[in-house]
Amino acid sequence: MQVTREDHERHEDAFLAPYAMRSRASRGRVYPEDEHPYRTAYQRDRDRIIHTTAFRRLEYKTQVFVYSEGDHYRNRLTHSVEVAQIGRTLARSLGCNEDLTEAICLGHDLGHPPFGHTGEETLNNLMRAHGGYDHQKQTYRIITQLEHRYEEHPGLNLTYEVREGVVKHDTAYDIVDARDYSPEERGTLECQLSNLADEIAYNTSDTDDGLRAGILDPRAVAQLKIAQRVLKSLGEDRHVDLSEPMMRYRFIRRLVGLEVSDTIAATDANLQKNGVEDLADLRGLPGNVVQYSEELAAENAEFKKFLYENFYRHYRVVRMAAKAERTIRALFDAYVSVPEQLPPETQKRIRENGGDLHRSVCDYIAGMTDRYAIQEYKRLYDPEERV
């Protein structure tokens, strides 16, 4: 039996919640296309994102640890996959469109430059007089302009709802600029779920990586209120050794489960409290309904403060960040001062961009992996390195 796109769309009509986004109700693409015979619009969008060059490059882009620190730490690619897994679980449990949620989750970090948030801050400082740099806006530029995969149009020609999910990706580390996407409207629930899936993924995985690296003190982690709740649910006390691998696996697994379960329950309660009966009701609300419970939100605030002070500001992480900043600054200065050092296709793009040298250099550096940026630094500054 062959299952057609129309069958998938009928399944969505039958099984999704009234407030969920149905693929047949999409506001469409910028460039009209024929529908696919057996994939919905959001399934196609997900697949287009996975096949981009930008998505593949995420494998060698920093989450917290540079790739040379070891093979077992998260990178931007594994982070995106974890976000998508959590997002699909949230969507399924709340009757939402899993394919739309997954597409937003997989695409949300395409615009991250090498070396994580340090790379972003450095590029933003270097580009301050030229429009700045923000990875979320860069993600939007990638999916609408910079990926050249079709003769008919620039970018990926994704549906409105996936593009909206990218520009309305609202977390503590992201700046929302939805001026072209009805900023007065709430994002779809799928969009909102991807936001919290991202936060759950990076908080829990950074804890896992921090414990694995020996940067986080397991005794200090165990004193956190959220950790005590997790340990109690596991039948353990605060004196347990979280540096022991199997205990760490159990702890992180239960922590993710606790965060996800709380989000589902709190969001469902918010939907009922606000009387959300359809998508129009949801879009008309003054704020997002996808949230933690008040208790978990307070515990997560303590949790994030702890990670900032004890992980992100740890001297080993700061040293990596300082090296990354020096590398990106040196690359930027070299290319801007002597543009002829850039590859021919990038020099061509400068001409196509109306001579916008700084933005073209920024795009080139932002697209680099950590590994390529380090190699390029050596080619430009080490006299013994072959160019």
N, C-alpha and C positions, 0 to 999 in steps of 0.2 A: 504494500500500500504506500503510495507516494503522498506525503503531506505537503500541501501547497501553502503559499503565503496567505491565501484567503482562509485556509483552515486555521493557521496560527492566529489570524486576526479574529476569527470567530471564537477561538479558545480564549483570547484576551477578553472579549466581550462577556463571555460566560463566567470567567473565574477571577478577573481582576476586581478590586474594590471600586466603588463608584468614583472615588477621588483619584484613582490611578490614571496615568497617561497611556492612552491606547495609541498604537502605532498608526492606525488608520486615521486618527484625529490629528496627526502631526500638522504643524503649520508649514511644513514642506522645506524644500531646499532653495537656495538662491538661484541655481540653474536647474530648470526642470529636467527630470529624468523619467524614463519608464520604470515601473515597479518591477521588482525581481520575482520570478515565478515561485520560489520556495523560501525566500528569506524576507522577513519584515524589514521596514526601514531602519529600525534601531539595530537589528542584527547586522545589516550591511554597514552601518556606521561603526559598530564595534570592530568588525573585520577590517575596515579601512584603517582604523587607528592602529591595530595590531601590525599591519603590513607597512607602516610608515618607517622611514629611516630614523625619524626622531624617536620612535618607540624602541627600536633596536638599540639605539645609542644609550638608552637609560641603563643598560647592563653595566656600563663603566662610568656611571655618574654617581657621585657621592650622596648617600643618605646622611650619615654622620662620619663614617670611616672611609678614608680614601682606599681605593681597591688594593693598594700595596700593603695595607695593614693586615690583610688576610682574606681567605675565600669564604668564610662563614658568616661575615657580617652582611647586613642588608645593603642593597644599593637601590637606586631609584626604580629599577625594573621590578625587583622582588617586592619593593614597597607597593608599587602600583598593583601588582597581582594580589597582594594581601588586602589592599583596600577594596579591590573588586570582589574578593571572596567574602569579606565582611559585608560589603554593600549588597551583594546578592542575597545573603542570609537575611539581612534587614528587610529588603524588598519583598522577598518571598513570604516572610512572616507577617507583613503588613498588607499583603494583597496588592503590591505594586508591580510595575513592569521591570522585571529583572534585566532584560536586555538593555533598556535605556539606562538603568542604574549602572550596569557594568560598563557601558560605553563611556559614560561620564567619568567613572572611577579610573578606567584604564588611560583616559586621555588627560587627566587633570594635571599631570606633572610634565607633559611633553616639553614645556618651555623652560624647564630648569637648566641652568648652565652647569658647567663642570664645578665640582667642589661645593655643592649644596648651597646653603644659605649664605655662606661666605662669598661664594662666586657671585650670587645675586647682589649682595650688598656692594661688592667691589664694582661690578658693572654699573650699578645704579649711581654710585659716586662718580665714576668715570664719565657717565653719560648725563650728568646732572644738567649741563648746559645744552643738551641735545635731546631732551625729552625723557631722560631717565630710563630705567630698566626695571621691569617687573615680570616675574616668570609667568604669572597668570595672563598678562597681556601678550607675552611672547607665545604662550600656548595658543591663544586665539589667532595670532599672526601665522603660526605654523599651520593650523588647520584650515585657514582661509586664504593664505597667500604663499607661504614659503615652501610647502611640500609640492613639488611639481611631478605629478603622476598621471595627469590627464591632458590630452591635447585640447579638450573642449573648454577647460576652465582652470583657474589657479586653485590651489588648495585641494581639500578633500570633498567639498560640497556636502557637508554633513547637514542633517536635519536641524531645524530651528531649536528643538528641545535639547539636543546635545550641545550645540553652540551656547545656548542659554545656560546649560549646566556648567560649562566652563567659565563663563563670565560671572556667574552668580555663585562661584565656589567660595563659600564664606567660612573661613576658619580664623584662628588667632594669628596665623602667619600669612593670610592672603588679603589683598585689597580688592574690593568689589568695584567694578566700573561697568555698570549695566546700562549705560545711557541709550544704547541701540536696542535694548531688549526689555522694554517696558519695566523700568526700575521700580515703578509703583506696584508691580505685581510680585507676589511671592513666587519663588521658583517652584517647579513641580515637586511633589514629595520625593520623587526619585533623585532630583537635584539635591534636596535637603539631606536625604539619606547619605549621599556620597560625601557630603561635608563632614558628617559625624563619623562615617566609616574611615575617612582619612585621619581624623584625630585619634580614634581608637587604635588604628594601625600604628601610627608613629609613636604614641605614648607607650604602648605595650611592647613594640619591637625595640624601641630605644632602651627600654628597661632590660630586655633580654640581652641585647648587645652590650650594654653597659656592664651587666653582671658577668657576661662571658669574658669581656676584656679585662676584668678586674679593676675597672674604673669606679664602679659603684660599690660601696660598702654594703654587703648583704645584710649586715645587722641594722644599718640605718634604713635600708629599704623596708625591712620587716617591721619597723616602728611606724610606718605610715598608716593612717587610718584605713585606707583602701586595702593595703597589704594585710592588715590585721583581719579585715573582713574576709579576704580570700583565704588566708591561712585557717581561720576558724571554720570555714566551709569545707576545708580539706582535713579537718581534724588535727591540725598542727598548731603549735604555739609560736610566739614571736622569737623564740630561740632557735628555730629551725635553721639549718645551713642552706641558704639560697644559692650559694656558689656551687653546690653539688649538682651535677648536670641533671639527673633525673628529677630532683626536687625543683630545679629551676624550670624544667619543662612543664611539670604539673602546675606550678605556680602561674606561669605565663598563660598556659592553656585555660586555667580557671579564671584568670584575670580578664582575658578576652571574652570568655563566656559571660562573666558578670556584667561587663560593659555593654555587650550586645543585648542581653536579656533586659537590662534596665532601660536601654534606649527604646526597645520595642514596647515595653509596658508604659513608659512615660509618654511616648509619642501617641500610642493608642488612646491613653487618657486625655491627652491634649486635643486629639481629633474629636473625641466625644464632647469634651467640655466646650469646644468652640462650635459645636453643631455642624461639623463639616460633612456635607452629604454628597458633594460632587467637586470636580476640579475647580469650578468657578468659585465656590465657597473658599477653597484652599487658597487660590490666588488672591482673593480679596482680603485676606487676613493682614493685620498690621505687622506681624512678625512670624518667624518660622515656628512650626509645631514640632519639628524633630529636635528633641532635647533629652538631656538626662533628667532623672528625678532631682529634686532639690538636694537631697542627701548626697547622691553620687556627684552632683555638680560641685559641691563643696569639697568632697574628698578628692576629686580630680584637680581642683584648683591647688590644693596642697601638693598633690602628686606632680603637677607640671612645674610648680615653683621648685620642688626638690630636684627634678631633672635639670632645670636650668642652672641651678646653683652648683650641683654636684656632678653633672655629666657634661652639659654643653660648655660650661666654663672651666672644666678640668684642664690642667695644664697640658696634658697630651693632646686633647681636642683643640685647645687654643693654638698649640704649636702647629698642628696640621692646618688650621685656619690661616695662620700667619704666612705659612709657606704658600698656601693657595692664593692668598691676596697678592703676594709678591709676584707669583707666576702670571696671574691674569693682568696685573698692571704692566708688567714687562712686555707681554704679548701685545696689549693694546697700544702701548707707546711705540713699539717697533712698527706695527702695521700703519698707524696713523702718520708717523714721521716719514716712513718710506713705503707707500702703498704698493710699490712694484714688487715687494716681497710676498704679496698675497698671490694665491693661485689664480690662474687666468679666469676661471669661472666666477671667482669673487670679484675680480677687477671688472668683469663684464657687468656684474650685478650693481656695482657702484654707478656705472654709466646708466643702467636701467632705472636706478633709484634717483635719477636726476642729480647725480654727483654727491649724494649724501654719504660721504666717506665714513663718518663716525657710526651711523646706524648700520651700515654694511659691515664694518669691522665688528661691531657689537654682535650682529647676527652670526657672523662667522665664529667668533669665540664662544657664543652661547651654544652653538651647535656641537662644540667639541666635547669629547669624553675627557675624563680626568687623564686617562692614559695618553691620549693624543695631545692634550695641552702640555703635558710634561715633556713629551717627545719634541714638540714644536719649540718649546722653550730652549731645549738643548740645541736644536738645529739653528736657532737664531743667535744664541749667546755663547755656545761652547765652540771655540775655533777648531777643535779636533773632531767635532761631530759632523758627519756627512750631511749635506743639505738636500 
